[in-house]
Structure formats: C-alpha cells, structure tokens
Amino acid sequence: MTDDEPDSGSDLEPRGGPTRSAKPQAKNTGKSPAKKSAKKQQLTRAGVPIDRRQRLRIPPHHVTKQTPYDRVHNWDEVYFGYTAGPAMFEAQRCIQCPAAPCTAACPIDNDIPGALAFLELGRLPEAAAVFRQTSEMPELCGRLCPQESLCEGVCVVGKNAKPVAIGKLEAFLGDWDREQRGGFPIPQPAFETGQRVAVIGSGPAGLSAAEQMRGAGHQVTVFEAWPQAGGVLRYGIPNFKSAKDIVDEKIAALEASGVEFRTDCRIPLDVSWDDLARYDAVFLAHGASLGKRLGLDGERLARVYSATEFLVRANLPDGALPAALRSTPDIGRKVVVVGGGDTSMDCVRSAIRLGADDVTLLYRRTENEMQGREEERRHAREEGVNFEYLTTPVGLVERNGAVVGVECVRMSLTEPDDSGRRRPEPVHGSEFIIDCDAFVVAVGYDVASDLYAGSGIDVNDWGEVLVDDDGRTSRPGTFAGGDNVRGADLVVTALRGAHDAMPAMLRYLAELAAERDMPLAAS
C-alpha cells in the first residue's frame, strides 16, 4: 500500500473497542503486541476512507505553558495541559500506522493508536480506558516519561514533522478520567483470598504491585521509609513537573480498596525479615535512592547537598519530611550543580525557584551525551541556568566550614573506543574556580543494599537484586522489580518491572493457597 492509498475498515477504532488483555502484561519477547492489533487499525470515518497523507498535513496543536518569567516565581506545573478540543485535534495527526512503533517502544506496551483513535472521535472514556488497561498511572507517565526517546521518538509522523504529542495526550486522558471519577479507579477484588502480601516501597513499582495484588483479592501492606507514601513520585519529582495531588489521589484510591500503608518504616530496622516471613509473599520495590558521591574532599561541608536532600527540602513541606530534613535549604545567591540527567535539571530549576541569582550546571561531556530529556534542558536554559559542558569538579573551596567555591577542570573527549563511547579526559592546565554559596551533587543513584543483610537475597556487585525472568529472588516467596533490580531508571521501566513479576507472584500465591486448601487466588 502506498501513502496515497486510503485505508479501509470501520469506525476509526480497534474493532470491538479496547480489547487488550488486562494487567499484568506478559514480558516483552521481542514481538510487539502492536503487530497483532495493527490489523485492527484500518481507518474510516462514517464510512469514508481516511488518507494517511492527508493526516500528515495536519499541523501540530501545541500545549500551552507558563512563560519562563512566570514559572520561575512559582512551583506550579510548567504545562497547562490539553483541553478536550485541542486534544482531539492533535490525536487526528496519528496516522494509525500498521507497525505501531510507538507501542513497541513503550516499556509497558500501551496501545497508543487504539487510545488516540477513540480520542479523536471524542470518545474520551474509551480512550482513557485503553491507557488504563496497561498503566496504573498514565497521568504520571504522560508527564514524566522521556517520550522523545520512547514512543514519540519512533513516531512515523515525527520523521518529517513534530511527532504526535503522545505523552501530553496520555496525561490529558488520565487527568480527564480522574476528574470524571473523582479520583483514580479503586481496585475492586471479586473475592478475598485471605492471603497477605507485603510490598516494600511505595514508588511506581510498589504502587503497581499493590494495585494488582489487591485487585486479585489479597490483603496488601505497603512499607514506606519516608513519612508519606509515594516514593520517588513524591520525594524525587519537583512540583513543577508533576503536582503532588496526583500522588495523593493514587494513594487514596488504594487505601479505599483496602491497601494498608505503613510509613516511617524501614527494613530491617523497624520491620525485620523474620516479620516479613509471616506474609505469604513479598515484593521488593524500594528503588535506588542512595545518592552517589564524587569522592571530593569537602563533600561534608555546610551547604553541600545530595540531590535527594536538596530536592525534598526545596519541594516539600516540613510535615512530609523527617525531622532532620525540615527547613528550606540554605543556598545563598550562587548555586553550582554537578550532573547530566533529569535529576540535575530538577536541582538547577529548583534552585532558580528558591531565589538563586546565578545557577550553573557542570557536566563532564557535551550536551550530545546527556542522558536526560532535551525538554528539561531547554526549560532550564529558558529559566536562566548556565551550562558548563566539558567541565568536572575536582575540589571544593572552604571558608568557615562552608563551601564557597568549586575547583574545576576542563575536559576533552577521546575518540570512540571499542564500545563506541567517547571518554572524558582532563585538559592539562585548564583548572579554574567557580564561586558558589551552595553545591549540589546530582550524579546518579545506587541501590541501598544494606537492608538485605540476613535476608538470603542475592545481589550483584552494585547492590541490585538478582532475579530470574519472572522476578523471583533467591529468597522463597520474595519477588522484586523496578530500580532496585535494574538500577536507577524511569517511572515507566519501574512499572514494567512490577508487570513482569506479577504473573509469577500470583501463580505462587495460587499454588500456596492450593497447598493450604485455601480459596485459589486469581492468576
């Protein structure tokens, strides 16, 4: 079929409406589920064939956002988001291509063409339902996923124009759906199994596991080390990217379904592994929250912050924080942040909102090698952040016990090695000092593996939990998924980790129930 040939079919939607299987999803085997559903995506409207080339002529409908001047004076979300009319217009740009590369690129296999087919017709409940079949939190993934390197990055429309705004349409549908319902959907188990499940951590993977386990009829207790539930969604994401009331609504829906959240509860200090052995199954989802350090002399000086400490003190009220972290960080006028990912962007943009006059980011490579979102870097530049590329800190300058400057050296990149990477090397004689009143280290996160002592759980050299293909750990009845398995990554990959483990965990509980002559858990 050429681009000039119209497609044929019925009703501009997957036949029979949203028919994708309910969560949990099977693991990615390399064959995208989109290939099967693509045959259903033959398009007509009111019996009139739709020409894909005609769709490619539709201009993008951009989402409005706060001006840089306005947004640096508040902590509100930068984007205002779509309303129904513009969202429907933007959804028409989807050409419903048979291969659906956007679905193949989504870690949780969202049926993006199916959702947008409903959306462009104004059938918002059905469109939202498509996303909710594969995602427990589309409104958060729509805001936080790096769509340019996932679904939008492979959007066929984006080859010659701006890709379809998949992420912002997903966020719109999630928000619209919650507004109509008065909150997130509340899991409604068909029956109670009497089995008890412990979930360690209440970030994306933990909330996903809690929802699926509760939906299967199990009693679920979530243990969270911070004073409030939400994990990285509350404590790692600034308000200007995602409002905390979305997290509040998610927790409220799970509590309404019967999920118990126990906060200020650390494993194994407050709850031991012997205590957890009393549960029928355990899911580890505590993520990777241990901030990496640079190993510089002076990292313990006053006004030197880890990214986590800086962000939580900047973005959250004292009531949501442990006593030791209450109060806004003392930053003075000049702030320097080191790092190259989205967390470093969160830090520099938070510093601007805290009132710093001069905020500088140090990164040892060029922008081409940065791992975070281009959108975040663009927003940071618009808000006045200075970028010092090919620069790395080598020391801190101290006065009266506090940092007053950063010793830096310029870097150059080598030719690509066998792995294709260009490694940074210091340039001799290029040393210089940047004056600062505060210094923030945002160079990544490790897994805090000390909690596994005496658990019988195997970890690798980086402290990440070792699991099989079904998320089973070396401890019987204990499963794991998310950043504590794969290292610090994305919200959506954490969800995928939970999705991968849930089928085997449900089967384990069903087998356990059969052995005990209990009602079988749903599998």
C-alpha positions in Angstrom: 0.0 0.0 0.0 1.4 3.5 -0.9 0.9 6.6 1.1 -1.7 7.8 -1.4 -3.9 4.7 -0.9 -6.7 5.1 1.6 -7.2 2.5 4.3 -10.4 0.7 4.8 -12.1 -0.7 7.9 -14.7 0.5 10.3 -15.2 3.3 12.8 -11.7 4.6 13.1 -11.0 2.4 16.1 -9.7 -1.1 17.0 -12.5 -3.5 16.2 -14.7 -4.1 19.2 -13.2 -1.2 21.2 -10.3 -1.6 23.6 -9.6 -5.4 23.7 -6.1 -5.6 25.0 -5.5 -8.0 27.8 -5.8 -6.8 31.4 -2.8 -6.3 33.6 -0.4 -7.9 34.4 1.3 -7.9 31.0 3.5 -10.7 29.7 7.1 -9.9 29.4 8.4 -8.4 26.2 9.6 -11.3 24.0 10.8 -9.1 21.2 7.5 -9.4 19.3 5.4 -6.3 19.8 1.7 -6.8 20.7 1.2 -4.0 18.3 1.7 -6.3 15.3 -1.4 -8.2 16.2 -3.5 -5.2 16.9 -2.3 -3.3 13.9 -4.6 -5.3 11.7 -7.5 -3.8 13.6 -6.4 -0.3 12.9 -7.8 0.1 9.4 -9.4 3.5 9.2 -12.6 5.1 8.0 -14.8 7.8 9.4 -18.5 7.5 8.8 -17.7 5.0 6.0 -15.3 7.5 4.3 -11.7 6.2 3.9 -9.0 8.3 5.6 -5.8 9.1 3.7 -2.7 8.9 5.8 -1.0 11.6 3.7 -3.9 13.9 4.4 -3.3 13.4 8.1 0.4 14.2 7.7 -0.7 17.7 6.6 -2.5 18.4 9.9 -0.3 20.9 11.8 0.6 20.1 15.5 -1.5 21.7 18.2 1.0 22.8 20.9 0.2 22.6 24.6 0.4 26.0 26.3 2.7 26.6 29.2 3.8 29.3 31.6 6.3 31.8 30.4 9.8 31.5 31.9 9.3 34.7 33.8 6.1 33.5 35.4 7.1 29.9 36.2 10.4 30.8 38.0 8.2 32.6 40.5 6.1 29.6 41.4 6.2 25.9 41.8 3.2 25.1 39.7 3.4 22.7 36.7 5.0 24.3 33.7 2.4 23.0 31.2 -1.2 23.8 31.4 -2.1 20.7 29.5 -4.7 20.0 26.8 -8.4 20.5 26.9 -10.7 18.2 25.0 -11.0 20.1 21.7 -7.2 20.6 21.1 -6.5 17.1 22.3 -9.0 15.6 19.7 -7.3 17.8 17.1 -3.8 16.6 18.0 -5.0 13.0 18.1 -6.0 13.3 14.4 -2.4 13.6 13.5 -1.8 9.9 14.4 -1.7 8.0 11.1 -2.6 4.7 12.7 0.4 3.1 11.0 0.1 -0.8 11.0 3.5 -1.4 12.6 2.6 0.9 15.6 6.3 1.5 16.5 5.1 3.8 19.4 3.5 0.8 21.1 6.6 -1.3 20.5 8.8 1.4 22.1 6.6 1.7 25.2 8.0 -0.4 28.1 4.5 -1.3 29.2 3.0 -1.8 25.7 0.5 1.0 25.8 -1.9 0.7 22.8 -1.3 4.2 21.7 -3.0 4.1 18.3 -6.1 2.5 19.9 -6.3 5.2 22.5 -5.9 8.1 20.0 -8.4 6.5 17.7 -11.1 6.9 20.4 -9.8 10.3 21.4 -10.0 12.0 18.0 -13.7 10.9 17.9 -14.3 12.5 21.3 -14.9 9.1 22.9 -12.8 10.1 25.9 -13.9 7.3 28.4 -12.9 4.6 25.9 -9.7 6.4 25.1 -8.8 6.7 28.8 -9.7 3.0 29.3 -7.2 1.9 26.7 -4.3 3.5 28.6 -5.6 2.3 32.0 -5.6 -1.3 30.7 -1.7 -1.3 30.6 -0.8 1.5 33.0 -1.7 2.2 36.6 -0.8 5.9 36.3 -1.0 7.3 32.7 -1.3 10.8 34.0 2.1 10.5 35.7 3.8 8.6 32.8 2.4 11.2 30.4 4.2 13.9 32.4 7.4 12.1 33.3 8.3 9.6 30.6 11.1 10.7 28.1 8.7 10.3 25.2 11.3 11.7 22.8 13.4 8.6 23.3 10.4 6.2 23.6 7.0 6.4 21.8 7.4 9.9 20.3 11.0 9.1 19.3 9.8 6.5 16.8 6.5 8.2 15.8 6.3 8.0 12.0 4.8 11.4 11.8 7.9 12.7 13.5 10.1 11.8 10.6 9.1 14.9 8.7 7.3 17.0 11.3 6.8 17.3 15.0 5.7 13.9 16.4 2.2 13.4 17.8 2.2 14.7 21.4 1.6 11.2 22.8 2.8 12.0 26.3 0.7 15.1 26.8 -2.4 13.3 25.3 -1.9 10.4 27.7 -1.6 12.9 30.6 -4.8 14.7 29.4 -6.8 11.5 29.3 -5.6 10.4 32.7 -6.5 13.8 34.2 -9.9 13.9 32.5 -10.7 10.4 33.6 -9.8 11.2 37.2 -11.8 14.3 37.2 -14.9 12.4 35.9 -14.5 9.7 38.5 -13.5 11.9 41.4 -10.1 10.2 41.6 -8.2 7.1 40.4 -10.2 3.9 39.8 -10.5 1.9 43.0 -9.4 -1.8 42.7 -12.5 -4.0 43.4 -11.5 -7.6 44.1 -14.1 -10.2 43.1 -13.4 -12.1 46.4 -11.0 -12.2 49.3 -8.3 -14.8 49.3 -7.2 -14.4 52.9 -3.5 -14.3 51.8 -1.2 -11.5 52.9 1.3 -9.7 50.7 4.0 -7.2 51.8 5.2 -4.6 49.4 8.5 -2.8 50.3 8.4 0.7 48.8 5.6 2.9 47.5 7.1 4.3 44.4 5.9 3.3 40.9 6.7 -0.4 41.1 5.4 -0.7 44.6 2.1 1.0 43.8 1.7 -1.1 40.7 2.2 -4.3 42.7 -0.1 -3.2 45.5 -2.9 -2.4 43.0 -2.6 -5.7 41.2 -2.3 -7.8 44.3 -5.3 -6.0 45.9 -7.3 -6.4 42.7 -6.6 -10.2 42.9 -8.2 -10.2 46.4 -5.0 -10.3 48.6 -4.5 -8.3 51.8 -1.7 -5.8 51.0 0.5 -3.9 53.3 3.0 -1.4 51.8 6.0 -0.4 53.9 7.5 3.0 53.1 10.6 4.5 54.8 9.5 8.2 54.2 6.8 9.9 56.3 4.3 9.8 53.4 3.6 7.2 50.7 4.6 7.8 47.1 8.3 7.1 46.9 10.1 8.9 44.1 6.8 10.2 42.8 6.5 12.3 45.9 10.1 12.7 47.1 12.0 12.8 43.8 9.8 14.7 41.3 9.5 18.5 41.7 6.1 20.1 41.8 6.7 22.0 38.5 6.9 18.6 36.7 4.1 16.8 38.4 1.7 18.1 41.1 1.7 16.1 44.3 -2.1 15.9 44.4 -2.0 13.3 41.7 0.1 11.1 44.0 -2.3 11.9 46.9 -5.2 10.7 44.8 -3.5 7.5 43.8 -2.7 6.6 47.5 -6.3 7.5 48.5 -7.7 5.1 45.8 -5.5 2.2 47.0 -6.4 2.9 50.6 -10.1 2.9 49.7 -9.6 -0.5 48.2 -8.1 -1.8 51.5 -4.4 -1.4 50.9 -2.6 -0.5 54.2 0.3 1.9 54.1 2.8 1.9 56.9 5.1 4.9 56.7 8.3 5.8 58.6 9.0 2.1 58.4 12.5 0.9 57.4 13.5 -2.6 56.6 15.1 -4.3 58.6 15.3 -1.6 61.3 11.5 -1.3 62.0 10.3 -4.5 60.4 12.7 -7.4 60.3 13.0 -10.1 57.7 11.5 -12.5 60.3 8.5 -10.2 60.5 8.2 -10.3 56.7 8.3 -14.1 56.7 4.9 -14.0 58.2 3.5 -12.8 54.9 2.6 -15.2 52.1 4.6 -13.2 49.6 6.8 -10.2 49.5 7.6 -7.8 46.6 10.7 -5.6 46.8 10.2 -2.2 45.2 12.2 0.2 47.2 14.1 1.6 44.2 17.5 3.1 44.0 17.6 6.0 46.4 21.2 6.2 47.6 22.8 9.3 46.1 26.2 8.8 44.6 29.1 11.0 45.8 32.0 12.4 43.9 34.6 11.4 46.5 35.9 15.0 46.8 37.4 16.5 49.9 34.8 18.8 51.4 31.6 17.0 50.4 30.6 17.1 54.1 30.9 20.9 54.2 27.9 23.1 55.1 25.8 24.0 52.0 26.9 20.9 50.1 23.8 18.8 49.4 22.9 15.5 47.8 20.3 15.7 45.1 17.7 14.0 47.3 18.2 16.2 50.3 18.1 19.3 48.2 15.0 18.4 46.3 12.9 17.2 49.2 13.8 20.2 51.3 13.0 22.5 48.4 9.8 20.9 47.2 8.0 19.5 50.2 6.5 20.9 53.4 8.1 20.1 56.7 5.3 17.8 57.6 6.2 15.4 54.8 9.8 15.2 55.8 11.8 13.5 58.6 12.8 15.9 61.4 16.5 16.0 60.2 15.5 17.3 56.7 13.0 20.0 57.7 13.5 23.6 56.5 14.3 25.1 53.1 17.9 24.5 52.0 20.3 27.5 52.6 21.7 28.3 49.1 22.7 31.9 49.1 22.9 33.7 45.8 25.1 31.4 43.7 24.5 27.6 43.2 26.5 25.1 41.4 25.1 21.6 40.5 27.0 18.7 39.0 25.3 16.1 36.9 23.9 15.3 33.5 20.5 13.7 33.9 17.0 14.8 34.7 17.7 14.9 38.5 20.4 17.6 37.9 17.8 19.6 35.8 15.4 19.2 38.7 18.0 20.6 41.0 19.0 23.7 38.9 15.4 24.6 38.2 14.5 24.2 41.9 17.5 26.5 42.8 16.1 29.1 40.5 12.7 29.0 42.2 14.4 29.2 45.6 15.7 32.6 44.6 19.3 32.0 43.5 20.6 34.7 41.2 23.2 32.6 39.5 22.8 28.8 38.9 25.4 26.8 37.0 25.3 23.2 35.8 28.6 21.3 35.4 28.7 18.3 33.1 31.9 16.5 32.0 30.7 15.6 28.5 28.8 17.6 25.9 25.1 18.0 25.6 25.0 15.3 23.0 26.0 12.7 25.6 23.5 13.9 28.3 21.0 11.2 29.3 18.1 13.4 30.4 15.3 15.0 28.5 16.1 17.8 26.0 12.8 19.4 27.1 14.2 19.7 30.6 17.4 21.3 29.4 15.5 23.7 27.3 13.3 24.8 30.2 16.4 25.2 32.4 18.1 27.5 29.8 14.9 29.5 29.4 14.8 29.9 33.2 18.3 31.3 33.3 20.5 28.3 34.1 24.2 28.5 32.9 25.6 25.3 31.4 29.3 24.5 31.6 29.9 21.5 29.4 33.2 19.5 29.3 33.8 20.6 32.9 34.2 18.5 36.0 34.7 19.4 39.7 38.0 18.3 41.3 37.7 20.0 44.7 35.7 22.3 46.9 36.9 25.6 48.4 36.0 26.1 52.1 35.7 29.1 54.3 34.5 28.9 57.9 33.2 25.3 57.4 31.1 26.1 54.4 31.6 25.7 50.6 32.5 29.0 48.8 33.8 27.7 45.5 34.2 24.7 43.2 37.6 23.9 41.7 37.0 22.7 38.1 39.0 21.4 35.2 38.1 21.4 31.5 37.6 18.0 29.8 38.1 16.8 26.2 36.5 13.7 24.7 38.6 10.9 23.3 38.0 9.1 20.0 35.3 6.4 20.4 36.6 3.2 22.0 35.5 -0.3 21.1 32.2 0.3 22.9 31.6 3.4 20.8 31.9 5.7 23.9 34.0 8.9 23.9 35.5 9.2 27.3 36.3 12.5 29.0 39.9 13.3 29.9 41.1 16.3 31.8 42.9 19.1 29.8 46.2 19.9 31.5 46.5 23.4 32.8 42.7 24.2 32.4 41.9 24.4 36.1 39.7 27.3 37.3 37.4 28.1 40.2 33.6 28.9 40.2 32.5 30.9 43.2 29.4 29.5 44.9 27.3 29.6 48.0 25.9 26.1 47.6 26.9 22.9 45.8 24.6 20.1 44.8 25.7 16.6 43.8 23.3 15.1 41.3 25.4 12.3 39.6 23.0 9.4 40.0 21.7 6.9 42.5 22.7 3.4 43.8 20.6 0.8 45.5 20.8 0.8 49.3 21.6 -2.9 49.6 22.3 -2.9 53.4 18.7 -3.7 54.1 19.3 -7.3 52.7 21.6 -8.3 55.5 20.4 -11.7 56.8 17.7 -11.9 54.2 19.1 -14.6 52.0 18.6 -12.4 49.0 21.4 -12.4 46.4 22.6 -9.1 44.9 25.2 -8.1 42.3 28.3 -6.0 42.7 26.2 -2.8 42.5 23.7 -3.9 45.2 21.0 -4.6 42.7 18.7 -7.6 43.5 19.2 -10.6 41.3 16.0 -12.1 39.9 15.0 -14.6 37.3 12.9 -13.8 34.3 9.8 -13.9 36.4 11.1 -11.5 39.1 11.8 -14.2 41.7 14.7 -13.6 44.1 16.8 -16.2 45.9 14.5 -15.9 48.9 11.4 -18.2 48.6 8.2 -16.2 48.2 10.1 -12.9 47.6 9.9 -11.1 44.3 11.4 -7.8 43.1 11.1 -5.3 40.3 12.0 -1.7 39.5 15.1 0.3 40.1 16.3 -2.0 42.9 16.7 -4.6 40.2 17.8 -2.7 37.2 19.4 0.4 38.7 18.1 3.9 38.7 15.9 4.3 35.6 12.4 5.6 34.6 9.0 5.6 36.2 7.7 3.5 33.3 10.5 0.9 33.5 9.7 0.6 37.2 6.1 -0.2 36.2 7.4 -2.7 33.7 9.4 -4.4 36.5 6.2 -4.9 38.5 4.3 -6.1 35.5 6.9 -8.7 34.7 6.9 -10.1 38.3 3.1 -10.1 39.0 2.1 -13.2 36.9 4.6 -15.4 38.7 3.8 -13.9 42.0 0.1 -14.6 41.5 0.8 -18.1 40.5 3.0 -18.6 43.5 0.2 -17.4 45.8 -2.3 -19.6 44.0 -0.1 -22.7 44.4 0.4 -21.8 48.1 -3.3 -21.5 48.6 -3.9 -24.9 47.0 -1.3 -26.5 49.3 -3.1 -25.0 52.3 -6.6 -25.8 51.0 -7.4 -22.1 50.7 -9.5 -20.4 48.0 -7.4 -20.0 44.9 -6.0 -16.6 44.2 -6.7 -15.1 40.8 -3.9 -15.8 38.4 
